[in-house]
Amino acid sequence: MKTALIFGAGGFVGRYLTRELKEHGYRVAGSDVVKTESARECDAFECCDLLDMEAVRRTVDLFQPDLIVNLAAISSVGQSWKMPGKTMEVNVCGGLNILEAARASVPQAGILFVGSSEEYAVADGPIREDAKLNAGNPYGISKLALEQFSEIYRSRYGMKVHHVRSFNHTGIGQSEGFVIPSWCRQAARISESGKPGVMKVGNTEVIRDFGCVKDVVRAYRMVLESEDCETVYNIGNGQGVKLADLLAYIISLSKQPITAEQDPALMRPSDNPVIICDHSLITERLGWEPEYTIFDTVKEMFEEYSRQEMQPAAGCLSCAES
């Protein structure tokens, strides 16, 4: 049985990738800075800070993985504007520590680094892999830098380093610091409150391509299992949706009237007006294509938040009596 080591296994995508790999016959070793509840889904787990080179080496030596995936990163564009230096440190230096540890211990291992649509220059239509790269924010710059290092380690050391450029994706369990879970949580809370309410939103005029996390981790597995590590693949749903339309759909799921108000604090210094994925390359070569629409995913997220809102608060009388 092959072993897959996931750095960042405790995060949103890490939990889904753990399940995807285990369902396809892998032994999954997880690693993160702290051990969370999701660590129980891994077959083995080791705490590790990606910025601690020796800790990364010990972790790779311990598990001797056949596959390595790095999901540990500062993954929010908004957060990257607030801490650009830390973003470069975690996303680039952390990735380099993995490459060096793998080169020393398991140079034959397949490695996957997850890049971003934010690596591309501004475009007004679907983006192919051969489109111009010109990241316009600290997050995108960090991902582009790591992609360039990946190429160096492939060409200089012969390592099998895969790189993908993922577009926006979401699902149950994503941090509410991201737009879709934030909106779904706000709407569900108002819906179950029994009275009208107000949602705080940022820029709703941009067009984005949102995929389902379950589709995305399936693509990650398929890329890792492919022999070609030279090709960089886009991973995205392939359908652009205006955030205003998505907001209207989320509001329509509520049992109560909702008013949306723009909050200046939620506006970014700059925002690409349109980001849409062209996933034809991975579809043609690996046979991957999305199975879920963003509206399927949003409905599932809203319903989950609604269930949480309906649950009695911890420590209430009814809980104590049960």
N, C-alpha and C positions, 0 to 999 in steps of 0.2 A: 504494500500500500504506500502510495506517495504521500509525502508530508508537505503541506503548504503552511508557510509562516506569514501571518498577517500582522504587520505593524499598524497600530491604530484599530485593533480588533474591537475595542470597546466603543467605538464611535457609531454613528448612524449607519453608514454604509458597511462598516465592518461586521455588524450583526447579520446583515442580509448576505454578505459574501460568505461568512462562515457557514450559514445554512446551505447556500448554493453549492459550495465545495463539498460539504459533508454528504449532501444528497447525491453527489456524483462520485463518491468513493474515496475521497481524500481524508487523510488524518489532518486535522487543522490545529496548528499551534498558534496561539494568540499572544500578542504583546501590546502593552499600552503603559502610560505613565502610572496609572493606578489600576487596581483590580476592581471591576464593577460587576454587577449582576450578570451582564452579558458574557462575562468570562466563563460562566458555567456551560455555555454552549460549545466552547472549545474543548478539544481533547486534552490539551495541555495549555498552560499559560505562564508567562514570565513578565514581571514588571520591568519596563525599560524606558529610559528617556533617550529619545533619538539624538539629543545633543551630547550625550555621554558616549564617546566613541568606544570606550572599553566595555560599557554595558551592552552596546549593540553587538560588539564582537562576541561577548560571552553568550548572548542570546542566540546568535547564528550558530556558534559552535555547539551549543547545547542541543538544538533541534536538528541540525544538519539537513535543512529543508531541500526539497527538490524544486519548490517554487517559493518565491518571496513576493509579497504585494505590500506596497507602502500606501496606506490610507491616512497616516498620521500627518496632519498638516493644519496650518491656518487656512481655512477654506472659504472664508467670507471676504468678498471684495470690500465691503464696508469696513470690516475689521482691519483689513490690510492698510486702508488709508489712515487708520488711527495708530497703527504700529508697523510702519514699513520695514524698519530694521529687523524687528522680531520675525516678520513674515519671511524675509530673505533667509534669516538664520535657520528657522525651523524647516521651511520648505526646500531650501537648497542645501544647506550644510547637513541637515538631517538625512536627506537623500544621499549625499556623498558618503556619509558614515555607513549607510547600508551597502553602497557599492564597494567601499573598501573592505568591509567585513566579509561580504560575499566573495570578493576577489581573493581574499586570504584563506577562506575556509571552504566555500562551495562554489568555485568558479564556473562549474557546469550548470548551476541552478538557473532556472528561468525567473526573471525579475520583471515585475510590472510597476511602472510609475504612471500615475494618473495626472495628465495635464488638463487643460481647460480651453473652452471656447474663447476665454478672455485673452488667449495668446494671439488671436487674429486681429488684424486691422478692422476698422469699422467697415461694414458692408451693408447693402440695402436688400440683400436676398440670401437664399441658402448658401452656406459656406462649405466649399470643398476643401480637402486636405492640401491642395496646391495653392490655396488662397494666400495672400500676403500675410506674413506674421509681423505684428507691430503692436505689442501689448501696451495698453494705455492706463494701467493701474498697477500698484505694487504686487498684487496677487498674480495677475497675468504675467508680469515680468519674472516673478519667482518661478513660475511653471515653465516659462520659455527657457530660462537659464538651466533648469534641471534637465529639460529635454536635450539641450545642447551637450550637457555633461554625459547624458545617456549615450549619445552618438560617439563621444570620445571613448567611453569604456567599451562600446561595441567594436570600434575600429582598432583601438590600440591594444586591448586585452582579449578580444575575441569573446567577450561575454554576451550572453543571450538576454539583452535588456529590451523589453517591450515598452512602448510609450503610446498612450492614447490621449485624445483630447475630448474630454467629456463636456457635454453641454448641461444646462441646468437639469437637475433631477431631484425628486422629492418623494415623500412617502411617510407612513406612520413612523414616528420616532425621531424625525428630524427636528433639530433645535428651532425654537420659536424665534430665534434671531434671523431666520430666513423668511422670505415673504409669504410663501404659501402656508406653512404651518402657523405663522402669526395670524394670518387672516382667518384660517379655519378655526383656530382656537378662540379668537375674538367673536366670530359669528356664532360658534356653538355656545359660548358662555351667554351671549345675549339671547339666543334661541331658547335656552333652558331657564332663563331668568324670569320669564313670565311677563316681561315688559320691554318696550322699545329700547334701543341703545345706539351708541355711536362707535364706529370703528375708526381707528387711526391708521392712515395709509400714507405711503410715499408717492413716488412718481408712477402713475397708472397709464401713462401714454406710450410706454415702451412696448415693443413686441419681443416676446421670448419663446423659446422652444423648451418646454418642460417635459422631461421623461419620467418614467416610473423607476424607482430604485431597483425593483425586481428585474426589470428589463436590463438595466445597466450592469448589475452584477453577473447576469448571464453572459453579457458581452465580454466582461472581464475574464471570465473563465474560458470562453472560447478563444480569446486572444492569447491567453497563457498557454493553451493547449495547441496552438498553431506553431508550426516550425519557423515561420517567417517573423523575425523580430526587427527587420529593417523598415517595415511599413508602419507608419503612424496612422491610426484609425480615428475618425470622428465617431463619437457615440452620442446619439441624441434621437429624439422622437421624429424629427423631420417635419413637424408642423408648428408654425408660428402662431401665437395667440396674444392679442393685446391684453395687457394686465387689467385694463378697465373691463373687458368682457369676462375675464376670469373672476374678477371681483363681483360683477353682477351675478354670475352663476353661484358663487358662494353665498351671497346674500339671499338668493332665491331659495336656498336650502333651509333657511331659518324659519322658525315658526313665528317669529316676532319681526316687526318692522325695524330696519337698520338704516342708519344714515352714515355715509363715509365722509370723513374729514381729513384733508391732507395735513400732515404733521411735518413742518420744516426739518425737524430733527431726523426724519427718515429719508431725507433727500441726500443723494450722493454728490460729491464734488463734480463728477462727470458720469454719464451713463450712455453706453452705446444705444442708439435708438432701436436697432433691429439686430437680433441674434437668432439665426435659424440654422439648424444642422442639415447638411446633405450627407446622409449615411449610406449612400449607394455603394461606396467602396467596400465597407465591411459586409454589406448585404450580398454583394457579388462574390466576394472572395471567401467569406466564412459562413454565409447563409444566415446571418443574424438579422432580425428585424423586430421592431417593438411589437408587443402584444397588448399593451395597455395605452389608453389615451389619458391625457392630463385630467379630463373630466371624470374618468373612472377613478383615478387616484385621489382627486380632490374630494369626491363624494365619500370614499372610504375613510379619508382623514377626518372629514367633518363628522361623520358618524361615530368614529372612535372618540373624538373630543366630546361629542354629545353624551356618549356613554359615561365618560369620566365625570362630566358635570352632574350627571344624575346620581352618581354614587354618593352615599352618605359620607360626610367628612369624618376623618379618623378621630376616634375618641368621643364621638357623639353617643347619646344615650342608647339609640337603637343598636349601635355597634357593640356597646358594652353588654347589652342584654342578649345578644345573639350567641 
